[in-house]
Amino acid sequence: MSMLGTRLDAATKGLPAPLAVVDLDALEANADDLVRRAGGVPVRVASKSVRVREVLRAVLARPGFAGVMAYSLREALWLVGEGVDDVLVGYPTVDEGALLDLAADPVAAGAVTLMVDDVLQADMAQRAAASGGNRLRVCLDVDASLRIRVGPMTAHLGVRRSPVHSPEDAARLAAELVRRPGLEVRGVMFYEAQVAGMPDSSLAVRAVKRASVADLARRRGQVLDAVRDVLGHEVALVNSGGSGSLETSAADPVVTEVTAGSGLYVPTLFDGYRSFAPRPAAYFGLDVVRVPARGFATVAGGGYVASGPASGSRLPRPVAPRGLALTGREGAGEVQTPLRGAASADLRIGDRVWFRHAKAGEVMERFDRVHLVRGDRVERVVPTYRGEQRAFG
């Protein structure tokens, strides 16, 4: 058994599986590293990569962190009600009920910033503002993907998010927003997924990252100039980056804040980055319930597959004891997961196997509580979003 497995086994002895744990020593070291990498630029916490309110609260209390990036407006309203005073909703919303609730609450309207990349989203926000009587703050989501001309075609390298890409696009949207009473343009966001969310897995990927960083270093300023010309003043918020791109985003003087979340837990998809050393902090434990044959052991549960393209990179990974792997035929199962490898010879029914998830916050949706471990003991047990009966999609 590895030191990790021995420590987690000791901390959770007598507790039923499946169970989730967060290693507080690793989490706090990761938080310090994120702040260091941001170089003095405030770090906004991406809640989708955490999904435990107590962990969000603890991280926000640390120097260098400021505000939450939520993934749902209803989540943002809940967090404001729990005392968070600055929430940027990272994705557009068409939830009319939540917009009306936001506009009717002066505290929430002053704490929440909506994301828009289309006039139809702005129209919905404007109607809510007119009904509720409070101005709503909005942020322009600018596509940060890299576009390269290849002959007559344009290659799009990055995710498909906002249709707003050029300074001209941003100026047109800003002009539409200022014509809508009840809305206040607070800022602009650039999320370079092809830099922040891609491990340094090949020379080609690293070349795309370098080109993307250079493109954004030029284009961010151009977009901001275009938006400022429309508004007649500077915007207060310029958000960029992710756990994999803090240094390059923070280095741009126009950026006022960066966002990170996955770098707190460090899931398996973040093992291949050169910008930081992985220090995993989140695990889940499953118990051996069968030994079906020599070289195999089967644990109960385990089908916690991450979102994204259907591939092996989205499967959970057994990490303690060392020397175990999922089987190619069954993978991570709905109610049981067979494992194979040299370590299976020492496993007995009732033993515990520890896994890491491919992504950060998603696995917390599988559990109603998480055990916060320090060393070889559980320091406290806190509810996840699910445990607080909050499901936001």
Secondary structure, DSSP 8 states (H G I E B T S, - for coil): --HHHHHHHHHTTT--SSEEEEEHHHHHHHHHHHHHHHTTS-EEEEGGGT--HHHHHHHHTSTTEEEEEES-HHHHHHHHHTT---EEE-S----HHHHHHHHH-HHHHHHEEEEESSHHHHHHHHHHHHHH-S-EEEEEEEE--EEEEETTEEEEES----S--SHHHHHHHHHHHHTSTTEEEEEEEEE-HHHHTS---SHHHHHHHHHHHHHHHHHHHHHHHHHHHHHTS--SEEEE--TTSHHHHHTSTT--EEEESHHHH--GGGTT-SSS-----EEEEEEEEE--STTEEEEE------SSSSSGGGS-EEEESSS-EE-TTT-S-SSEEEEESGGGGG--TT-EEEEE-SSSSGGGGG-SEEEEEETTEEEEEEE-TGGGT----
